[in-house]
Amino acid sequence: MTRAPLPETFAETRDALHRLAVYVISPAQRLVNGEIIMRATPGGFSTFPFDGRVVGVDGADLIVNGARHPIGSLNDAARLAGIEPDVGQGAQFDVPAHGDLDAPLPVDAAAARALGDWFAFATDVLAAVRAEAGPEEDATMVRIWPEHFDAAIDAGEEAAGKRATYGASPGDGHHPEPYLYASPWAGRIDRFFDDPGFRGAARTHSQLAGSPDPRAAATAFLRDARERIRRHG
């Protein structure tokens, strides 16, 4: 991640791309193979390859099988992806309303790239933490989930009460700016996990950007959380 302030249009763009992810990009893949997960890609995020195809975002463009299209409305995007907007996804927890399917999505290119930069940074840090997990911790791959629109892994021995989710949100109802988090499945196991909005600990984009080395600060935070969870119980 860069240490520069986020663009003023970041929240509006993030929310628009969240809608695009939930109602078009993830469903394009799910309707073929049942998978909903996405990944960080240069300039944004995308599905994993499915049926020889990839659908994603690079800045203010929708990428469908390598072809670039300016992001328009949800109906426009769905047509390019070969589906109808999956409005049924709106019933899920944490999913934004789809709104007017024909209204252009307010996506600013600089803000979209800042979001892509956050997901790339998060994926790098989470992959480093995942690489340190032992086989008994059954660490999952780094995935971007459409409903929460966060990148995350799960790791730790569940039967021993040591499993947790480690992730990175681009901002939500808990924090308006992007943040890293660690959330033990066992709850608030000690005072480190003191976030007022959820049962875990968080480090915000501004806190990380204010450190001399944001990546080192992010990795240290997640390692500290993981060590506390491993000592629990």
Buried (B, 14 or more C-beta within 10 A) or exposed (E): BEEEEBBEBBBBBBBBBBBBBBBBBBBBBBBBEEEBBBBBBEBBBBBBEBEEBBBBBBBBBBBBEEEEBEBBBBBBBBBBBEBBBBBEBBEEEBBBEBBEBEEEBEBBBBBBBBBBBBBBBBBBBBBBBBEEBEEEBEBBEBBBBBBBBBBBBBBBBBEEBBBBBBBBBBBBEBBEBBBBBBBBBBEBBEEBBEBEEBBBBBBBBBBBBEBEEBBEBBBEBBBEBBEBBBEBE
